[in-house]
């Protein structure tokens, strides 16, 4: 179940997420090959077009393909407070992140808070 403090904009899915061996094994148990979800020579979730390979942007909000089995860092985000991730300086400064933010808003119809 998506927490009340998430608006499903998908911006958190643009972060580099370090995976533990246990998390890698759990994702593999779901039937995914490491080449699909793991950056080569790293233990980071693979990103395609600047966002997590498991993110499915669609109208009404982005969703995670492995939501029930997502890594701990993903489960812990955004914490107790209402998510305001779009206000992070990286989305104001980085042209690439501005582009990704705009693409997600267009694909989901959800304006990042």
C-alpha positions in Angstrom: 0.0 0.0 0.0 1.4 3.4 -1.0 1.9 5.6 2.1 -0.3 8.7 2.5 2.7 11.0 2.3 3.5 9.9 -1.3 1.8 11.5 -4.3 3.1 8.9 -6.8 5.1 11.4 -8.9 8.0 9.0 -9.3 10.8 11.5 -8.6 12.3 9.4 -5.8 12.8 6.7 -8.5 15.4 8.9 -10.2 17.9 8.3 -7.3 20.7 5.8 -7.4 19.8 3.0 -5.0 22.4 0.7 -3.5 21.2 -2.9 -3.2 22.3 -5.4 -0.6 23.0 -9.0 -1.5 19.8 -10.0 0.1 17.8 -7.5 -2.0 19.5 -8.6 -5.2 18.6 -12.2 -4.3 15.0 -11.2 -3.6 14.6 -9.5 -6.9 16.1 -12.5 -8.7 13.6 -14.7 -7.0 10.9 -12.7 -8.7 12.3 -13.9 -12.0 14.4 -11.0 -13.0 18.0 -11.5 -14.3 20.6 -9.3 -12.8 21.3 -7.8 -16.3 17.8 -6.4 -16.2 17.9 -4.5 -12.9 21.5 -4.2 -11.8 24.1 -1.7 -13.1 27.2 -3.6 -14.4 30.0 -4.0 -11.8 27.9 -2.1 -9.2 25.2 -2.9 -6.8 23.0 -0.1 -7.9 19.5 -0.4 -9.3 19.7 0.2 -13.1 18.2 3.4 -14.3 16.8 3.8 -17.9 16.2 7.3 -19.1 17.2 8.6 -15.7 14.8 6.6 -13.7 14.6 3.1 -12.1 14.0 0.3 -14.5 11.0 -0.9 -12.3 9.2 2.5 -12.5 6.1 2.4 -14.6 4.9 6.0 -15.3 1.2 6.1 -16.2 -1.6 8.6 -16.0 -2.8 9.0 -12.4 0.7 8.3 -10.9 3.8 6.3 -11.3 4.0 2.8 -9.8 6.7 0.3 -9.0 6.7 -3.0 -10.8 8.2 -4.7 -7.6 6.5 -2.5 -5.0 5.9 -5.2 -2.5 9.5 -6.4 -2.8 11.2 -3.0 -3.3 14.6 -2.3 -1.6 14.8 -0.9 2.0 15.9 2.5 0.8 12.8 2.7 -1.4 10.5 1.5 1.5 12.0 4.1 3.9 11.4 7.0 1.5 10.0 9.7 2.2 9.9 9.0 5.9 7.3 10.5 8.2 6.8 13.9 6.5 4.9 14.7 3.3 7.2 14.2 0.4 8.7 17.5 -1.0 11.4 15.9 -3.0 10.9 18.1 -6.0 12.1 21.0 -3.9 15.6 19.4 -3.6 18.3 21.6 -5.3 19.1 18.9 -7.9 15.8 19.5 -9.6 16.4 23.2 -9.7 20.0 23.1 -10.8 20.5 20.0 -13.1 19.1 20.3 -16.6 18.9 16.6 -16.9 16.8 16.2 -13.7 14.6 19.1 -14.7 13.9 17.2 -18.0 13.2 13.9 -16.1 10.8 15.7 -13.7 8.9 17.3 -16.6 8.7 13.9 -18.5 7.3 12.2 -15.4 4.8 15.0 -14.8 3.7 14.6 -18.5 3.5 10.8 -18.4 1.7 10.6 -15.0 -0.4 13.7 -14.9 0.9 14.2 -11.3 2.6 17.5 -10.5 5.5 16.9 -8.1 4.9 18.7 -4.8 
